[in-house]
Amino acid sequence: MSNLAIAPSILAADFSRLGDLVREVEKGGANRIHVDVMDGHFVPNLSMGAVVVHGLRPVTSLPLEVHLMVEHPSLFLEGFVKAGADSFIFHIEVQANPLPLIRSIRAMGKRVGLAINPATPPESLTPYLTEIDLALCMTVWPGFGGQAFLPNSPERIQKLAGLIQQHNPRCELEVDGGVDFKTAPLCVSAGANVLVAGTAIFAAAEGPEAATRRLTELTPK
C-alpha cells in the first residue's frame, strides 16, 4: 500500500469560505479533497452537486474525490466529469453488479472506488478489488457529518486490508466517518492508508491548516 493520504471532507466546511478553507488544508498537507454527494434517498440527507466541484476546480490543484452516496450513481457522472472531478466512489449496496459502472468510470479516464456501509461485509468487495483503485470502509452510517466512530470499525478495516493485500495491494483503503485525532491511529494500525476527516479538520480550534498538519503528523507514514 502507498503512504498515508489525508482527504478533508468539505461537508463539514463553512461554504461561505470554501475556497479559502480548501487552500488552507492544501497548505496543511492534504492530498485530496473529499466531496460528499447525497440524494436524500440512499441516505437521509441532501448535499452538494457538481456546481461545487466546478467552483473548486480553479482554486486547488488537489484531486477532487466525489463520494456518491446516491441510489443511481451513473446519473451523476457526466455533470461531475464536466465540472472537473478526478475520481468517483460509489456504494456496492446500490449496484447488484458494479463492474459495468466501474469500467464506465475508468473509460472516462477517472479513478474509481467502491464503498461499503457498516453492515456490509468487507468480503462483498472481494470480486471487484482487482478492478478498483480504492476501497472505502464507512466507519459511521453515511448521511450526516459529526457522527461517532463505530467501535467495530478497526476489525472491519483490518479484514478489508487483508483482502486488499491478497487480491490487489495497489488498491487504497480509505476510511470515512468519525475520524479524528483519537480514532485516526486506530484506522492506520488496522491498515487504512487514506483518512477522510471533516469535523476534526474544519471545526478544529486551531484552524483547518494546523489540524490537517497535525493529522498527518499523528498518523505515521
SEMAR-976742 format. One record per atom (N, C-alpha, C, O): x, y, z; residue in three letters. Coordinates in steps of 0.1 Angstrom, whole numbers, padded with zeros to 4 digits, always signed. Layout:
# residues N
XYZALA;...
END
This chain:
# residues 221
+0008-0012+0000MET;+0000+0000+0000MET;+0009+0013+0000MET;+0020+0012+0004MET;+0003+0023-0004SER;+0011+0036-0006SER;+0011+0043+0008SER;+0005+0038+0018SER;+0018+0054+0009ASN;+0019+0062+0021ASN;+0005+0068+0024ASN;-0004+0068+0016ASN;+0004+0073+0036LEU;-0009+0078+0041LEU;-0013+0091+0033LEU;-0005+0099+0030LEU;-0026+0092+0030ALA;-0032+0103+0024ALA;-0043+0109+0033ALA;-0051+0101+0039ALA;-0044+0122+0034ILE;-0054+0129+0041ILE;-0064+0135+0031ILE;-0060+0143+0022ILE;-0077+0132+0033ALA;-0088+0137+0024ALA;-0098+0145+0032ALA;-0108+0139+0037ALA;-0096+0158+0034PRO;-0106+0166+0041PRO;-0120+0166+0034PRO;-0121+0168+0022PRO;-0130+0163+0042SER;-0144+0163+0037SER;-0150+0177+0038SER;-0152+0181+0049SER;-0153+0183+0027ILE;-0158+0196+0027ILE;-0173+0197+0032ILE;-0178+0208+0034ILE;-0179+0186+0035LEU;-0193+0186+0040LEU;-0193+0193+0054LEU;-0203+0199+0057LEU;-0181+0193+0061ALA;-0180+0200+0074ALA;-0175+0214+0073ALA;-0174+0221+0083ALA;-0173+0219+0061ALA;-0167+0232+0059ALA;-0177+0243+0059ALA;-0189+0240+0056ALA;-0173+0255+0062ASP;-0182+0267+0061ASP;-0182+0271+0046ASP;-0172+0275+0040ASP;-0194+0269+0039PHE;-0194+0271+0025PHE;-0193+0285+0020PHE;-0190+0288+0009PHE;-0195+0294+0029SER;-0192+0308+0026SER;-0178+0311+0024SER;-0174+0322+0019SER;-0169+0302+0029ARG;-0154+0304+0029ARG;-0148+0292+0022ARG;-0136+0290+0025ARG;-0155+0285+0014LEU;-0150+0272+0009LEU;-0136+0273+0002LEU;-0128+0265+0005LEU;-0135+0282-0007GLY;-0123+0283-0014GLY;-0111+0285-0005GLY;-0100+0279-0007GLY;-0112+0295+0004ASP;-0101+0298+0014ASP;-0098+0286+0022ASP;-0086+0283+0025ASP;-0108+0278+0027LEU;-0106+0267+0036LEU;-0099+0256+0028LEU;-0091+0249+0034LEU;-0102+0254+0015VAL;-0096+0243+0008VAL;-0081+0247+0006VAL;-0072+0238+0006VAL;-0078+0260+0003ARG;-0064+0264+0002ARG;-0057+0262+0016ARG;-0045+0258+0015ARG;-0064+0263+0027GLU;-0057+0261+0040GLU;-0054+0246+0042GLU;-0042+0243+0046GLU;-0063+0237+0039VAL;-0059+0223+0041VAL;-0049+0219+0031VAL;-0041+0210+0034VAL;-0049+0225+0019GLU;-0038+0222+0009GLU;-0024+0226+0015GLU;-0015+0218+0014GLU;-0024+0237+0022LYS;-0011+0242+0028LYS;-0008+0232+0040LYS;+0004+0230+0042LYS;-0018+0227+0046GLY;-0015+0218+0058GLY;-0011+0204+0054GLY;-0008+0196+0063GLY;-0011+0201+0041GLY;-0006+0188+0036GLY;-0017+0178+0032GLY;-0014+0166+0030GLY;-0029+0183+0029ALA;-0040+0174+0024ALA;-0035+0169+0010ALA;-0028+0176+0003ALA;-0040+0157+0008ASN;-0036+0150-0005ASN;-0047+0150-0015ASN;-0044+0149-0027ASN;-0059+0152-0011ARG;-0071+0153-0020ARG;-0083+0159-0012ARG;-0082+0161+0000ARG;-0093+0163-0019ILE;-0105+0169-0013ILE;-0116+0159-0015ILE;-0119+0155-0027ILE;-0123+0156-0004HIS;-0134+0146-0005HIS;-0148+0154-0005HIS;-0151+0162+0003HIS;-0155+0151-0016VAL;-0168+0157-0019VAL;-0180+0148-0017VAL;-0181+0138-0025VAL;-0187+0149-0006ASP;-0199+0140-0003ASP;-0211+0145-0011ASP;-0216+0156-0009ASP;-0216+0136-0019VAL;-0229+0138-0027VAL;-0240+0129-0022VAL;-0238+0117-0022VAL;-0251+0135-0017MET;-0262+0128-0011MET;-0275+0131-0018MET;-0277+0143-0022MET;-0283+0121-0020ASP;-0295+0123-0028ASP;-0308+0124-0020ASP;-0319+0125-0026ASP;-0308+0122-0007GLY;-0320+0122+0001GLY;-0327+0108+0000GLY;-0338+0107+0006GLY;-0322+0099-0007HIS;-0328+0086-0008HIS;-0319+0074-0003HIS;-0323+0067+0007HIS;-0307+0073-0008PHE;-0298+0063-0003PHE;-0294+0067+0011PHE;-0292+0058+0020PHE;-0293+0080+0014VAL;-0291+0085+0028VAL;-0301+0096+0030VAL;-0305+0102+0021VAL;-0304+0098+0043PRO;-0315+0107+0046PRO;-0310+0122+0047PRO;-0312+0129+0057PRO;-0304+0126+0037ASN;-0299+0140+0036ASN;-0296+0144+0022ASN;-0294+0135+0013ASN;-0296+0157+0020LEU;-0292+0162+0007LEU;-0279+0170+0008LEU;-0277+0176+0018LEU;-0271+0170-0002SER;-0258+0178-0001SER;-0255+0184-0015SER;-0264+0187-0023SER;-0243+0185-0017MET;-0238+0194-0029MET;-0239+0187-0042MET;-0239+0174-0043MET;-0239+0195-0053GLY;-0239+0190-0066GLY;-0226+0193-0074GLY;-0216+0198-0068GLY;-0226+0191-0087ALA;-0214+0194-0095ALA;-0210+0208-0095ALA;-0198+0211-0097ALA;-0219+0217-0092VAL;-0215+0232-0092VAL;-0204+0234-0081VAL;-0196+0243-0083VAL;-0204+0227-0070VAL;-0194+0229-0060VAL;-0180+0225-0065VAL;-0170+0232-0063VAL;-0179+0213-0072VAL;-0167+0209-0079VAL;-0162+0219-0089VAL;-0150+0222-0090VAL;-0172+0224-0097HIS;-0169+0234-0107HIS;-0162+0246-0101HIS;-0153+0252-0106HIS;-0168+0250-0089GLY;-0163+0262-0082GLY;-0149+0260-0076GLY;-0141+0269-0075GLY;-0146+0247-0072LEU;-0134+0244-0065LEU;-0122+0242-0075LEU;-0111+0244-0072LEU;-0126+0238-0087ARG;-0115+0233-0096ARG;-0105+0244-0099ARG;-0093+0240-0099ARG;-0108+0257-0101PRO;-0098+0267-0103PRO;-0090+0270-0090PRO;-0080+0277-0090PRO;-0095+0266-0078VAL;-0090+0270-0065VAL;-0078+0261-0061VAL;-0069+0266-0054VAL;-0079+0248-0065THR;-0069+0239-0060THR;-0064+0229-0070THR;-0072+0226-0080THR;-0052+0225-0069SER;-0046+0215-0078SER;-0048+0201-0072SER;-0045+0191-0079SER;-0053+0200-0060LEU;-0055+0187-0054LEU;-0066+0179-0062LEU;-0075+0185-0067LEU;-0065+0166-0062PRO;-0076+0158-0068PRO;-0089+0160-0060PRO;-0089+0161-0048PRO;-0100+0160-0068LEU;-0113+0162-0062LEU;-0120+0148-0063LEU;-0123+0143-0074LEU;-0122+0142-0051GLU;-0127+0129-0050GLU;-0142+0130-0046GLU;-0146+0135-0036GLU;-0151+0124-0055VAL;-0165+0125-0054VAL;-0171+0112-0048VAL;-0170+0102-0055VAL;-0177+0113-0036HIS;-0182+0102-0029HIS;-0198+0102-0032HIS;-0205+0110-0026HIS;-0202+0093-0041LEU;-0216+0093-0045LEU;-0225+0084-0035LEU;-0225+0072-0037LEU;-0230+0091-0025MET;-0240+0084-0016MET;-0254+0085-0022MET;-0262+0092-0016MET;-0256+0078-0033VAL;-0268+0080-0041VAL;-0273+0067-0046VAL;-0266+0057-0047VAL;-0286+0066-0049GLU;-0292+0054-0054GLU;-0288+0051-0068GLU;-0287+0039-0072GLU;-0286+0061-0076HIS;-0283+0059-0091HIS;-0271+0067-0095HIS;-0271+0077-0101HIS;-0259+0061-0091PRO;-0247+0069-0093PRO;-0244+0072-0108PRO;-0237+0082-0111PRO;-0248+0064-0117SER;-0245+0066-0131SER;-0251+0079-0136SER;-0245+0085-0145SER;-0262+0084-0130LEU;-0268+0096-0134LEU;-0260+0109-0131LEU;-0262+0119-0136LEU;-0251+0107-0122PHE;-0243+0119-0117PHE;-0230+0121-0123PHE;-0223+0131-0122PHE;-0225+0110-0131LEU;-0211+0111-0135LEU;-0208+0122-0145LEU;-0199+0129-0143LEU;-0217+0124-0155GLU;-0214+0133-0166GLU;-0212+0147-0161GLU;-0202+0154-0164GLU;-0221+0152-0152GLY;-0220+0165-0146GLY;-0207+0167-0138GLY;-0201+0178-0139GLY;-0204+0158-0130PHE;-0191+0159-0122PHE;-0179+0158-0131PHE;-0169+0165-0128PHE;-0179+0150-0141VAL;-0167+0149-0150VAL;-0165+0163-0157VAL;-0154+0168-0157VAL;-0176+0168-0162LYS;-0175+0182-0168LYS;-0170+0192-0158LYS;-0163+0202-0162LYS;-0174+0191-0146ALA;-0170+0201-0136ALA;-0156+0200-0131ALA;-0150+0209-0126ALA;-0150+0188-0134GLY;-0135+0187-0131GLY;-0132+0176-0120GLY;-0121+0177-0115GLY;-0141+0167-0117ALA;-0138+0157-0107ALA;-0127+0147-0112ALA;-0126+0145-0124ALA;-0119+0142-0103ASP;-0108+0133-0106ASP;-0111+0119-0104ASP;-0106+0110-0110ASP;-0120+0116-0094SER;-0123+0102-0090SER;-0137+0101-0085SER;-0143+0111-0080SER;-0143+0089-0086PHE;-0156+0086-0081PHE;-0156+0074-0072PHE;-0149+0064-0075PHE;-0163+0075-0061ILE;-0166+0064-0052ILE;-0181+0062-0052ILE;-0188+0071-0049ILE;-0185+0049-0054PHE;-0200+0047-0053PHE;-0201+0034-0044PHE;-0192+0027-0041PHE;-0214+0032-0039HIS;-0216+0022-0029HIS;-0221+0009-0036HIS;-0229+0008-0045HIS;-0215-0002-0031ILE;-0218-0015-0036ILE;-0233-0019-0033ILE;-0239-0027-0040ILE;-0238-0013-0022GLU;-0252-0016-0018GLU;-0262-0012-0029GLU;-0274-0017-0029GLU;-0259-0003-0038VAL;-0269+0002-0048VAL;-0266-0005-0062VAL;-0274-0002-0072VAL;-0256-0013-0063GLN;-0253-0019-0076GLN;-0251-0034-0075GLN;-0242-0039-0069GLN;-0261-0041-0080ALA;-0261-0056-0079ALA;-0248-0061-0087ALA;-0242-0071-0082ALA;-0245-0055-0098ASN;-0233-0058-0105ASN;-0225-0045-0108ASN;-0228-0038-0117ASN;-0215-0042-0099PRO;-0208-0029-0101PRO;-0199-0028-0113PRO;-0194-0017-0116PRO;-0195-0039-0119LEU;-0185-0039-0129LEU;-0187-0030-0141LEU;-0178-0023-0144LEU;-0199-0030-0147PRO;-0201-0020-0158PRO;-0199-0006-0154PRO;-0193+0002-0162PRO;-0203-0002-0142LEU;-0201+0012-0138LEU;-0187+0015-0135LEU;-0181+0025-0138LEU;-0180+0005-0129ILE;-0165+0007-0126ILE;-0158+0009-0139ILE;-0150+0018-0140ILE;-0161+0001-0149ARG;-0155+0002-0162ARG;-0159+0015-0170ARG;-0151+0020-0177ARG;-0171+0019-0168SER;-0176+0032-0174SER;-0168+0043-0168SER;-0164+0052-0176SER;-0166+0044-0155ILE;-0158+0055-0149ILE;-0144+0054-0154ILE;-0138+0065-0157ILE;-0138+0042-0154ARG;-0124+0041-0159ARG;-0123+0046-0173ARG;-0113+0052-0177ARG;-0133+0043-0182ALA;-0133+0047-0196ALA;-0133+0062-0197ALA;-0129+0068-0207ALA;-0138+0069-0187MET;-0138+0084-0187MET;-0124+0089-0183MET;-0122+0101-0182MET;-0115+0080-0179GLY;-0102+0085-0175GLY;-0101+0088-0161GLY;-0092+0096-0156GLY;-0111+0084-0153LYS;-0111+0087-0138LYS;-0108+0075-0130LYS;-0110+0064-0134LYS;-0103+0078-0118ARG;-0101+0068-0108ARG;-0114+0063-0102ARG;-0124+0071-0102ARG;-0115+0051-0097VAL;-0128+0046-0093VAL;-0126+0038-0080VAL;-0117+0031-0078VAL;-0136+0040-0071GLY;-0136+0033-0058GLY;-0150+0027-0055GLY;-0160+0032-0060GLY;-0150+0017-0046LEU;-0162+0011-0041LEU;-0163+0013-0026LEU;-0153+0011-0019LEU;-0175+0016-0021ALA;-0177+0019-0007ALA;-0186+0008-0001ALA;-0195+0003-0008ALA;-0184+0005+0012ILE;-0193-0003+0019ILE;-0198+0003+0032ILE;-0190+0010+0039ILE;-0211+0002+0035ASN;-0217+0007+0047ASN;-0213-0002+0059ASN;-0208-0013+0057ASN;-0216+0003+0071PRO;-0211-0005+0083PRO;-0217-0019+0084PRO;-0211-0028+0090PRO;-0229-0022+0078ALA;-0235-0035+0079ALA;-0231-0044+0068ALA;-0234-0056+0068ALA;-0224-0039+0058THR;-0220-0047+0046THR;-0206-0054+0049THR;-0197-0047+0052THR;-0206-0067+0047PRO;-0193-0074+0050PRO;-0182-0070+0040PRO;-0184-0068+0028PRO;-0170-0068+0045PRO;-0159-0064+0037PRO;-0157-0074+0025PRO;-0152-0071+0015PRO;-0160-0087+0028GLU;-0159-0097+0017GLU;-0167-0094+0005GLU;-0164-0100-0006GLU;-0177-0086+0006SER;-0185-0083-0006SER;-0177-0076-0017SER;-0181-0076-0028SER;-0166-0070-0013LEU;-0158-0063-0023LEU;-0148-0072-0030LEU;-0142-0068-0040LEU;-0146-0084-0024THR;-0135-0093-0029THR;-0136-0094-0045THR;-0125-0093-0051THR;-0147-0097-0051PRO;-0147-0099-0065PRO;-0143-0087-0074PRO;-0140-0089-0086PRO;-0143-0075-0068TYR;-0140-0063-0075TYR;-0127-0056-0072TYR;-0123-0046-0078TYR;-0120-0062-0062LEU;-0107-0055-0058LEU;-0097-0053-0069LEU;-0090-0043-0069LEU;-0096-0063-0078THR;-0087-0061-0089THR;-0091-0050-0099THR;-0083-0047-0108THR;-0103-0046-0098GLU;-0109-0036-0108GLU;-0109-0022-0103GLU;-0111-0013-0111GLU;-0106-0020-0090ILE;-0108-0006-0084ILE;-0094-0001-0079ILE;-0085-0008-0077ILE;-0094+0013-0078ASP;-0083+0020-0072ASP;-0083+0021-0057ASP;-0073+0023-0051ASP;-0096+0020-0052LEU;-0098+0024-0038LEU;-0110+0016-0033LEU;-0120+0015-0039LEU;-0109+0012-0020ALA;-0120+0006-0013ALA;-0122+0015-0001ALA;-0113+0018+0007ALA;-0135+0019+0001LEU;-0139+0028+0012LEU;-0147+0020+0022LEU;-0157+0015+0019LEU;-0142+0020+0034CYS;-0149+0014+0046CYS;-0155+0025+0054CYS;-0148+0033+0060CYS;-0169+0026+0054MET;-0176+0036+0062MET;-0175+0032+0077MET;-0178+0021+0080MET;-0171+0042+0085THR;-0169+0039+0099THR;-0180+0046+0107THR;-0179+0047+0120THR;-0190+0052+0100VAL;-0203+0056+0106VAL;-0213+0053+0095VAL;-0210+0049+0084VAL;-0226+0054+0099TRP;-0237+0053+0089TRP;-0237+0066+0081TRP;-0237+0076+0086TRP;-0236+0065+0067PRO;-0235+0077+0059PRO;-0247+0085+0059PRO;-0258+0080+0061PRO;-0245+0098+0057GLY;-0256+0107+0057GLY;-0255+0120+0064GLY;-0260+0131+0060GLY;-0247+0120+0075PHE;-0245+0132+0083PHE;-0231+0133+0088PHE;-0225+0122+0092PHE;-0225+0145+0089GLY;-0212+0147+0094GLY;-0213+0147+0109GLY;-0223+0148+0115GLY;-0201+0146+0116GLY;-0200+0147+0130GLY;-0204+0135+0139GLY;-0206+0136+0151GLY;-0206+0123+0132GLN;-0211+0112+0140GLN;-0199+0105+0147GLN;-0187+0107+0143GLN;-0202+0097+0157ALA;-0192+0090+0164ALA;-0187+0077+0157ALA;-0195+0070+0150ALA;-0174+0075+0157PHE;-0168+0063+0151PHE;-0173+0050+0157PHE;-0174+0049+0169PHE;-0178+0041+0148LEU;-0184+0029+0153LEU;-0173+0019+0158LEU;-0162+0018+0152LEU;-0175+0014+0170PRO;-0164+0006+0177PRO;-0159-0006+0170PRO;-0148-0010+0172PRO;-0167-0012+0161ASN;-0163-0024+0154ASN;-0155-0021+0142ASN;-0151-0030+0134ASN;-0153-0008+0139SER;-0146-0004+0127SER;-0132-0009+0125SER;-0129-0014+0114SER;-0123-0009+0135PRO;-0110-0014+0133PRO;-0109-0028+0128PRO;-0101-0032+0120PRO;-0118-0036+0133GLU;-0119-0051+0129GLU;-0123-0052+0114GLU;-0117-0060+0107GLU;-0132-0044+0110ARG;-0137-0044+0096ARG;-0126-0039+0087ARG;-0123-0044+0076ARG;-0119-0028+0091ILE;-0108-0022+0083ILE;-0097-0033+0082ILE;-0091-0035+0071ILE;-0094-0040+0092GLN;-0083-0050+0092GLN;-0087-0061+0083GLN;-0078-0066+0075GLN;-0099-0065+0083LYS;-0104-0076+0074LYS;-0103-0072+0059LYS;-0098-0079+0051LYS;-0107-0059+0056LEU;-0106-0054+0043LEU;-0091-0052+0038LEU;-0088-0055+0027LEU;-0083-0048+0048ALA;-0069-0047+0045ALA;-0063-0060+0041ALA;-0054-0061+0031ALA;-0067-0071+0047GLY;-0062-0084+0044GLY;-0066-0088+0030GLY;-0058-0094+0023GLY;-0078-0085+0027LEU;-0084-0089+0013LEU;-0076-0081+0002LEU;-0073-0086-0008LEU;-0074-0068+0005ILE;-0067-0060-0005ILE;-0053-0065-0007ILE;-0048-0066-0018ILE;-0046-0069+0004GLN;-0032-0074+0003GLN;-0032-0087-0005GLN;-0022-0089-0012GLN;-0042-0095-0004GLN;-0043-0107-0011GLN;-0046-0106-0026GLN;-0041-0113-0034GLN;-0055-0096-0029HIS;-0060-0095-0043HIS;-0055-0084-0051HIS;-0053-0085-0063HIS;-0052-0072-0044ASN;-0047-0061-0052ASN;-0040-0051-0043ASN;-0046-0041-0038ASN;-0027-0053-0039PRO;-0020-0045-0029PRO;-0019-0030-0034PRO;-0017-0022-0025PRO;-0022-0027-0046ARG;-0021-0013-0051ARG;-0034-0005-0047ARG;-0034+0007-0048ARG;-0044-0013-0044CYS;-0057-0006-0041CYS;-0056+0001-0027CYS;-0051-0004-0017CYS;-0060+0014-0027GLU;-0060+0022-0015GLU;-0072+0017-0006GLU;-0082+0013-0010GLU;-0070+0018+0008LEU;-0080+0016+0017LEU;-0083+0029+0025LEU;-0076+0033+0033LEU;-0095+0034+0022GLU;-0099+0047+0027GLU;-0110+0044+0038GLU;-0118+0035+0037GLU;-0109+0052+0049VAL;-0119+0052+0059VAL;-0126+0066+0060VAL;-0120+0076+0058VAL;-0139+0065+0063ASP;-0147+0077+0063ASP;-0158+0077+0074ASP;-0166+0068+0074ASP;-0157+0086+0084GLY;-0167+0087+0094GLY;-0161+0087+0108GLY;-0155+0077+0112GLY;-0162+0098+0115GLY;-0158+0098+0129GLY;-0142+0098+0130GLY;-0137+0095+0141GLY;-0135+0101+0120VAL;-0121+0101+0120VAL;-0116+0114+0127VAL;-0118+0125+0122VAL;-0109+0113+0138ASP;-0103+0124+0145ASP;-0090+0120+0150ASP;-0084+0110+0146ASP;-0084+0128+0160PHE;-0071+0126+0164PHE;-0070+0113+0173PHE;-0059+0108+0175PHE;-0081+0109+0179LYS;-0081+0096+0187LYS;-0083+0084+0178LYS;-0076+0074+0180LYS;-0092+0085+0168THR;-0095+0073+0160THR;-0086+0071+0148THR;-0085+0060+0143THR;-0080+0082+0143ALA;-0071+0080+0131ALA;-0060+0070+0133ALA;-0058+0062+0124ALA;-0053+0070+0145PRO;-0042+0060+0147PRO;-0048+0046+0147PRO;-0041+0036+0142PRO;-0060+0044+0152LEU;-0067+0030+0152LEU;-0069+0026+0137LEU;-0067+0014+0134LEU;-0073+0035+0129CYS;-0076+0032+0115CYS;-0063+0028+0107CYS;-0062+0018+0100CYS;-0052+0036+0110VAL;-0040+0033+0103VAL;-0034+0020+0108VAL;-0028+0012+0100VAL;-0035+0018+0121SER;-0030+0005+0127SER;-0037-0007+0121SER;-0031-0018+0119SER;-0050-0005+0118ALA;-0058-0016+0112ALA;-0055-0018+0097ALA;-0059-0028+0091ALA;-0048-0008+0090GLY;-0045-0010+0076GLY;-0049+0001+0067GLY;-0047+0000+0055GLY;-0056+0011+0072ALA;-0061+0022+0063ALA;-0049+0031+0059ALA;-0040+0033+0066ALA;-0050+0035+0046ASN;-0040+0045+0042ASN;-0045+0057+0035ASN;-0038+0065+0029ASN;-0059+0059+0036VAL;-0065+0072+0033VAL;-0075+0075+0043VAL;-0084+0067+0046VAL;-0074+0087+0049LEU;-0083+0091+0060LEU;-0091+0103+0056LEU;-0086+0113+0052LEU;-0105+0101+0056VAL;-0114+0112+0053VAL;-0117+0118+0067VAL;-0122+0111+0076VAL;-0115+0131+0068ALA;-0118+0138+0081ALA;-0125+0151+0078ALA;-0121+0159+0069ALA;-0137+0153+0084GLY;-0144+0165+0082GLY;-0144+0175+0094GLY;-0137+0185+0094GLY;-0152+0171+0104THR;-0153+0180+0116THR;-0140+0181+0123THR;-0137+0192+0128THR;-0132+0171+0123ALA;-0119+0171+0130ALA;-0110+0182+0124ALA;-0101+0187+0130ALA;-0112+0184+0111ILE;-0103+0194+0104ILE;-0110+0208+0104ILE;-0104+0218+0108ILE;-0123+0209+0099PHE;-0129+0222+0096PHE;-0135+0228+0109PHE;-0138+0240+0109PHE;-0137+0220+0119ALA;-0142+0226+0132ALA;-0131+0227+0143ALA;-0134+0230+0154ALA;-0119+0224+0139ALA;-0108+0224+0148ALA;-0105+0239+0153ALA;-0105+0248+0146ALA;-0103+0240+0166ALA;-0100+0253+0172ALA;-0088+0259+0166ALA;-0087+0272+0165ALA;-0078+0251+0163GLU;-0065+0257+0157GLU;-0066+0260+0142GLU;-0057+0266+0137GLU;-0078+0257+0136GLY;-0080+0260+0122GLY;-0076+0248+0113GLY;-0069+0240+0117GLY;-0082+0248+0101PRO;-0080+0237+0092PRO;-0066+0234+0088PRO;-0062+0222+0087PRO;-0058+0244+0086GLU;-0044+0241+0081GLU;-0036+0234+0092GLU;-0030+0224+0089GLU;-0037+0239+0104ALA;-0030+0233+0116ALA;-0035+0219+0119ALA;-0028+0210+0122ALA;-0049+0217+0118ALA;-0055+0204+0121ALA;-0051+0194+0110ALA;-0048+0182+0114ALA;-0050+0198+0098THR;-0046+0189+0087THR;-0032+0184+0090THR;-0028+0172+0089THR;-0023+0194+0093ARG;-0009+0191+0095ARG;-0008+0182+0107ARG;+0000+0172+0107ARG;-0015+0184+0118ARG;-0015+0176+0130ARG;-0019+0162+0127ARG;-0014+0152+0132ARG;-0029+0160+0118LEU;-0034+0147+0115LEU;-0023+0139+0107LEU;-0022+0127+0109LEU;-0017+0146+0098THR;-0006+0139+0091THR;+0006+0135+0100THR;+0012+0125+0098THR;+0008+0143+0110GLU;+0019+0140+0119GLU;+0015+0129+0129GLU;+0024+0122+0133GLU;+0002+0129+0132LEU;-0003+0120+0142LEU;-0002+0105+0137LEU;+0000+0096+0145LEU;-0004+0104+0124THR;-0005+0091+0118THR;+0007+0088+0110THR;+0010+0095+0101THR;+0015+0077+0114PRO;+0028+0075+0108PRO;+0027+0071+0093PRO;+0017+0065+0089PRO;+0037+0075+0085LYS;+0038+0072+0071LYS;+0041+0057+0070LYS;+0043+0052+0059LYS;
END
